[in-house]
């Protein structure tokens, strides 16, 4: 039943997304979890404590960050039950944990901005989806940033929550989203969060491991179905470059995307004035990325996302008929 919930959630979110009016009215599960994380950060993370103490407090915070939303989600799913109505209602609620529609819209906005408003408009649009310094980016840098964000967030924002929904139902999806949100807020190597956010960062790496591999493989498969895609180069890039990425997971989707499109992604980037050295993914150093490449990346992403939905549908049908 959990796989069926994941499948329906993917279909619902792909069609409807998360309506703006609903966000304005009640916010979003990520914003609710974010408030809990901010509260625990203020209460438990003190600069006067030793790093060992801060790390232990971070473990305690992560336990609360996961346990509270999961308990609520489990109660809601139990209350709705396993009737047809309950399954559909649970799937609709779970669709809020997936971001197919919004991811595509935000990345497409960068291509639109570059094409109609030039570099400054592109920088402004890409600053909405990446943390690197936009003023340091040229048109190629803006384009690469948008494509990299698309690849990584396909894994973190779509494949991973769908996978954990399929494993553990609404509670499983909420647990993943809590961990991923914690990592995005406190899992940074900064003086404030290096010790306190250690548990969140390491646990996020663990829970994203299967999804990142599935994402990479889905992009390779999508390249077979896209006329301008290169599945062989995508496969080679994964095996050659993914392990060189500073993230144990982001290298898989980024390398797959780079190889499929003939681009060089990742590489050195600047965050808050600090340059982060990273290896390039792919063999596409022969030319700079541009807005047209963002659109090619979106096409590849949408094919891969369709394949993902189909995979969940097939697994759900196989389980239902067995």
Phi, psi and omega in degrees: 000327180296321178294323177295319177300315179299317180298311180297321179299317179299316181295313181299314183291324178299322183277315190257322187073199176250107189302142179299322181295327179289320177298317179296327184281315187230359184083209185214152178309324179294321179291326178294313178297322180299322178296320177297316180297315179299319179297313180292326177298316179292321185284322192250341187258100183241131182298337182285345180278151175292157182301324179297317179294317180295324178293318178295320177295326177294323176296315178298316179300315180298321178301316180291318182301324180275315188296315185297307178296323180295319178299318179294315181297318179296320179295318179296314181295321178295318180296320181289331175079186186251018173289171178301318178297316182297318180296315181293317179297317178298318180295321178297316176297318182292336181298339177293343181274353184247149187227044180300308187293312183293324178299311179299319181294317182293320180288319178297328179298329178292316177298316179299317182295317179297320184285329185253332184242356178083194188298314183297319177295321178296318177300316180297317181293317183288335178294344178282344185234352178228158182263355182287163183291111185293328183291347177269000185260134168271186182299320178294321179293320176298315182296315179297318180300318180295318181292319178297318178297320178299313182296311184292320182283340170299320178287306186286325188261350183229298185295313183296308178298324177296319180297315181285334169297317179295330180279315189232017179067203182302319180296320178295317178295320179293321178301314178299313183297325178295315180296314183294321178292321177298317179297319182291335183262322185233000184271039184253152178272066177244161179307325182284325191244358182301316180275312184296323183268006182303312182297318180297316181295315182292320181290325177296319176302318183293311185287341178271351185302308181295323182292322180296322178292317178296322179297314179302315181293323179293326177289324175298313179298320179296326180296332175295329186263358181251124188306317183267008178275158180232090183296325180295314179293326178296315179296316179297319181296321178300308186288332181274318194250333188304319182290346181274347180292147180292340174265137178290350183240321186297334181298328182295303179292324181292317178295318179299317179294316181299312181296318182297326184259356181070037182242165169252116181246172182067227185079186181298138178221159183244123178237120178057037180082357182252127179278127177256118181280133177210154181282144176290142174259132177095174183245022189267033181286000185284345179206160181276149176286156180214178184303324179298329178289328175299318180292323176295320179296320178296321178297314178299316179300316183291326175294315180297322179294321177296319177298321179298314178299316178298320178299313179295324178295318179295316179295318179298318179294319180297318179293318182297322184274349184281000000 
